Amino acid sequence: MNGAHDVGGMQTFGPVDPHDDGRAFHAGWEGRTFAISLILPAQGVYNLDEFRDRRERIPPPAFLAKPYFDLWLTSVEALAVEKGLVTREELERRAAELRGAAPPEPARTGPDELAGRLLRSVFHGEPARRDGPAPRFSPGDRVRARDLHPGGHIRMPRYVRGRTGTVVLGHGCFVLPDASAEGRVVPEPLYTVRFEARDLWGPQAREGDGVRVDLWESYLEPGEG
């Protein structure tokens, strides 16, 4: 979908502040939100693409106003209600009970199987490759990013849609995020495609610069030249 999350190439947002104070979280609730967002998928409640899809559905004014981890929390709450873990009324009632009070300390126990899996996932990742169809394109092929504007999740930024680039790598088959956001597993060839910066940004871009974007096969069609 076209939403406030897809800001690549947009202007007037001001400079990016590269300052890093070394802290992953700046408030306790951010760390707890991060933990919850890992625990629920690890137990099969939702997948990463469902999580991204719900975040992208946040209305633009709210999306741009919320702190980063508030976007995560809003998405987790929406999925928890949608999946039947809790009702919206229960969430609001519990929030009212805790408002202004110190959050309770969670019970601390030794490492367990779930905690071990989460740590491995955070530090080493999870296998995402799948068996699937043979690739249609090869390195060196010219391809055009299709001008797609779906109403749901898609892992193709707006600024490459309709543009022509060159396949530089083929990665094998990975689950198509669009289908995964709907709870379906559809393996599809994935490619890295290089786009010339001037084809994306115009003559003000420096000649010879380029952008590499990972794109699934259904996002692409044969290009010219």
C-alpha positions as CSV (number, residue, x, y, z in Angstrom):
1,M,0.0,0.0,0.0
2,N,1.1,3.6,-0.4
3,G,1.4,5.0,3.1
4,A,3.5,7.2,5.4
5,H,5.9,4.3,6.0
6,D,7.3,4.5,2.4
7,V,9.2,7.7,2.5
8,G,12.2,6.8,0.3
9,G,12.9,9.6,-2.1
10,M,10.4,12.0,-0.4
11,Q,11.5,15.5,0.4
12,T,10.9,18.2,3.1
13,F,11.4,15.8,6.0
14,G,14.7,17.5,6.9
15,P,18.1,16.0,7.5
16,V,18.6,12.6,9.2
17,D,20.3,13.0,12.6
18,P,23.1,10.3,12.7
19,H,23.7,10.8,16.4
20,D,23.8,7.5,18.3
21,D,23.9,7.6,22.1
22,G,24.5,3.9,22.4
23,R,21.1,3.0,23.8
24,A,18.8,0.5,22.1
25,F,15.8,1.7,24.2
26,H,15.1,5.1,25.7
27,A,12.3,4.0,28.0
28,G,11.3,0.8,29.7
29,W,8.2,0.3,27.7
30,E,10.2,0.3,24.5
31,G,12.2,-2.7,25.6
32,R,9.0,-4.5,26.7
33,T,7.3,-3.7,23.4
34,F,10.3,-5.2,21.5
35,A,10.2,-8.3,23.6
36,I,6.4,-8.8,23.1
37,S,6.8,-8.3,19.3
38,L,9.3,-11.2,19.3
39,I,7.5,-13.5,21.7
40,L,4.1,-13.6,19.9
41,P,5.5,-14.5,16.4
42,A,7.8,-17.2,18.1
43,Q,4.6,-18.8,19.4
44,G,2.9,-18.7,16.0
45,V,0.4,-15.8,16.8
46,Y,1.4,-13.8,13.7
47,N,4.3,-13.5,11.2
48,L,6.7,-10.6,10.4
49,D,4.8,-9.6,7.3
50,E,1.5,-9.4,9.1
51,F,3.2,-7.2,11.7
52,R,4.6,-4.9,9.0
53,D,1.2,-4.8,7.2
54,R,-0.6,-3.7,10.4
55,R,2.0,-1.0,11.0
56,E,1.6,0.3,7.5
57,R,-2.2,0.6,8.0
58,I,-1.8,3.2,10.7
59,P,-3.2,6.5,9.4
60,P,-0.5,8.8,8.1
61,P,-1.0,11.7,10.7
62,A,-0.7,9.2,13.6
63,F,2.1,7.3,11.9
64,L,4.2,10.4,11.5
65,A,3.5,11.6,15.1
66,K,4.2,8.4,17.0
67,P,7.6,7.4,18.4
68,Y,9.1,4.4,16.6
69,F,8.2,1.8,19.2
70,D,4.8,3.2,19.6
71,L,4.2,2.1,16.0
72,W,5.3,-1.4,17.0
73,L,3.0,-1.4,20.1
74,T,0.0,-0.2,18.0
75,S,0.6,-3.0,15.5
76,V,1.0,-5.6,18.3
77,E,-2.2,-4.5,19.9
78,A,-4.1,-4.6,16.6
79,L,-2.9,-8.2,15.9
80,A,-3.6,-9.3,19.5
81,V,-7.2,-8.2,19.1
82,E,-7.5,-9.6,15.6
83,K,-6.1,-13.0,16.6
84,G,-8.4,-13.2,19.6
85,L,-5.8,-13.0,22.4
86,V,-7.5,-10.1,24.0
87,T,-10.3,-7.7,23.4
88,R,-10.0,-4.0,22.8
89,E,-12.0,-3.4,26.0
90,E,-9.6,-5.5,28.0
91,L,-6.6,-3.6,26.7
92,E,-8.2,-0.3,27.5
93,R,-9.2,-1.4,31.0
94,R,-5.7,-2.7,31.8
95,A,-4.1,0.5,30.4
96,A,-6.4,2.5,32.7
97,E,-5.4,0.4,35.7
98,L,-1.7,1.0,35.0
99,R,-1.9,4.6,34.0
100,G,0.2,6.7,36.4
101,A,1.4,3.6,38.2
102,A,4.8,2.0,38.0
103,P,4.6,-1.1,35.8
104,P,4.8,-4.4,37.8
105,E,8.1,-6.2,37.7
106,P,7.8,-9.4,35.6
107,A,8.5,-12.7,37.3
108,R,12.1,-13.6,36.5
109,T,13.0,-17.2,35.9
110,G,16.0,-19.0,34.4
111,P,16.4,-19.5,30.6
112,D,13.8,-21.6,29.0
113,E,13.4,-23.1,25.5
114,L,11.4,-20.1,24.2
115,A,14.0,-17.6,25.5
116,G,16.8,-19.6,23.9
117,R,15.0,-19.6,20.5
118,L,14.4,-15.9,20.7
119,L,18.0,-15.1,21.5
120,R,19.2,-17.3,18.6
121,S,16.7,-15.5,16.3
122,V,17.8,-12.0,17.4
123,F,21.5,-12.7,17.0
124,H,21.6,-15.2,14.2
125,G,18.3,-14.8,12.3
126,E,16.0,-17.4,10.9
127,P,16.2,-19.4,7.7
128,A,14.0,-17.8,5.1
129,R,14.9,-19.7,1.9
130,R,12.3,-22.0,0.5
131,D,12.0,-24.5,-2.4
132,G,10.1,-23.0,-5.3
133,P,10.0,-22.3,-9.1
134,A,13.0,-21.8,-11.3
135,P,13.9,-18.1,-11.7
136,R,12.7,-16.3,-14.8
137,F,15.6,-13.8,-14.8
138,S,19.4,-14.0,-14.6
139,P,22.2,-11.6,-13.6
140,G,22.6,-9.1,-16.4
141,D,19.0,-9.1,-17.5
142,R,17.3,-5.8,-17.8
143,V,14.0,-5.7,-15.9
144,R,11.3,-3.2,-15.2
145,A,9.7,-2.8,-11.8
146,R,6.0,-3.1,-12.3
147,D,3.9,-0.1,-11.4
148,L,2.0,-1.9,-8.6
149,H,-0.2,-0.1,-6.1
150,P,-1.9,-2.8,-4.0
151,G,-4.1,-2.1,-1.0
152,G,-2.0,-4.3,1.2
153,H,1.6,-5.1,2.1
154,I,4.3,-5.0,-0.6
155,R,8.1,-4.9,-0.3
156,M,8.8,-2.7,-3.2
157,P,9.4,1.0,-2.6
158,R,7.4,3.5,-4.7
159,Y,10.5,5.2,-6.1
160,V,11.5,2.2,-8.2
161,R,8.0,1.4,-9.6
162,G,8.0,1.8,-13.4
163,R,11.8,2.1,-13.5
164,T,14.2,-0.1,-15.4
165,G,17.2,-1.7,-13.8
166,T,19.6,-4.6,-14.1
167,V,19.6,-7.9,-12.2
168,V,22.9,-8.2,-10.3
169,L,22.1,-11.2,-8.1
170,G,19.6,-14.1,-7.9
171,H,19.0,-15.4,-4.3
172,G,16.8,-18.4,-4.9
173,C,13.2,-18.6,-3.6
174,F,11.9,-16.8,-0.5
175,V,8.4,-16.3,0.8
176,L,6.5,-13.5,-1.0
177,P,5.7,-10.9,1.7
178,D,2.5,-9.9,0.1
179,A,1.1,-13.4,0.5
180,S,2.7,-13.9,3.9
181,A,0.9,-10.8,5.2
182,E,-2.4,-12.7,4.4
183,G,-1.2,-15.9,6.1
184,R,-0.2,-17.6,2.9
185,V,3.2,-19.2,2.0
186,V,4.1,-18.5,-1.6
187,P,7.8,-19.1,-2.4
188,E,9.1,-16.9,-5.2
189,P,12.5,-16.1,-6.8
190,L,14.1,-13.0,-5.2
191,Y,16.6,-10.8,-7.0
192,T,18.8,-7.8,-6.3
193,V,18.2,-5.2,-9.0
194,R,20.5,-2.2,-9.5
195,F,18.9,1.1,-10.6
196,E,20.9,4.0,-11.9
197,A,20.5,7.0,-9.5
198,R,19.8,9.3,-12.4
199,D,17.0,7.1,-13.6
200,L,15.4,7.4,-10.1
201,W,16.2,11.0,-9.1
202,G,16.9,12.8,-12.3
203,P,20.0,14.8,-13.5
204,Q,20.8,16.2,-10.0
205,A,21.9,12.7,-9.0
206,R,25.6,12.0,-9.3
207,E,26.5,10.1,-12.5
208,G,27.6,6.5,-11.8
209,D,25.7,6.2,-8.5
210,G,23.1,3.5,-8.1
211,V,20.6,1.9,-5.7
212,R,20.3,-1.8,-5.2
213,V,16.9,-3.1,-4.2
214,D,15.8,-6.7,-3.4
215,L,12.7,-7.5,-5.4
216,W,10.5,-10.6,-5.8
217,E,9.8,-12.0,-9.3
218,S,6.2,-11.0,-9.4
219,Y,7.3,-7.3,-9.0
220,L,9.3,-7.5,-12.2
221,E,8.8,-7.7,-16.0
222,P,11.3,-7.8,-18.8
223,G,12.9,-4.4,-19.4
224,E,14.1,-2.7,-22.6
225,G,17.7,-2.3,-23.6
